[in-house]
Amino acid sequence: MTGAGFPEVPEIEKACRTAYRALSALVPGCVTAEEESSLPEILSQFGFLVDRADLVIIGQLGPAVSWQAPPPGDDFDFDLMMSGVDLDDDFHTFGDVRLGDDVFTGPARTWYDSPLNRAALAYKRLCGWDFAPGEAGVWLVMLAPMSASGGEDGPWFYGGRLVGFLVVYDRDEDGIYESIGHIWTATAWQRRGIARRLLAEARSRFTITTIEEPLTSAGAALLKRC
């Protein structure tokens, strides 16, 4: 049998190597260096590299999400919006800001590839925890709108980034949500009062008696201020 060698595709190889180098810069040391890799090796690592780079971007900016909310003001000044989702029994509601289904079910219609889970994985990576928060609890989220469309009647459709979350749990299963388990703000959105606003919202909605440990240094500093 002849012609069993990997085919030469110079244009594809050049483009792949360029993309591989660019993505590798976001996650240095994550994969074999481009100059030391053959094209088959680069292609075999591409999916993993894209996934790792995506988590880095999410850690900085938050995942892309969609939601519905009332129209923006006359000057179209997009302010941060707060909403949430009850992943236990869907009992709690969150007013006029309604998250799209894509927030907690990703393209494959599973929690695993959802924006909420991707944000949780970025949080786990940042803090060095053993586990990311899963599909449970009440999640309060902060949303940063980037685009919006709609008419005079009805809600508008927004697209943007989920830039922070706080998760509240009913640990003793008595129907009272009393324990804050996780709180996260995307790195590029920090120092804008997002964590403070999420914490204040949790305390206004629930009878919070416990902040679960361990705490990061940033988490400890937040609690001292609030």
Secondary structure, DSSP 8 states (H G I E B T S, - for coil): ----S----HHHHHHHHHHHHHHHHHSTTSS--GGG--HHHHHHHHHHHHHHHHHHHHHHH--EEEEEES---TT-----EEEEEESSSS----TT-EE-GGGTS-TTSSSTTSHHHHHHHHHHHHHT-SS---S-SEEEEEEEEEEEE--SSS-EEEEEEEEEEEEEE-TT-SS---EEEEEEE-GGG-SSSHHHHHHHHHHHHS---EE-S---HHHHHHHHH-
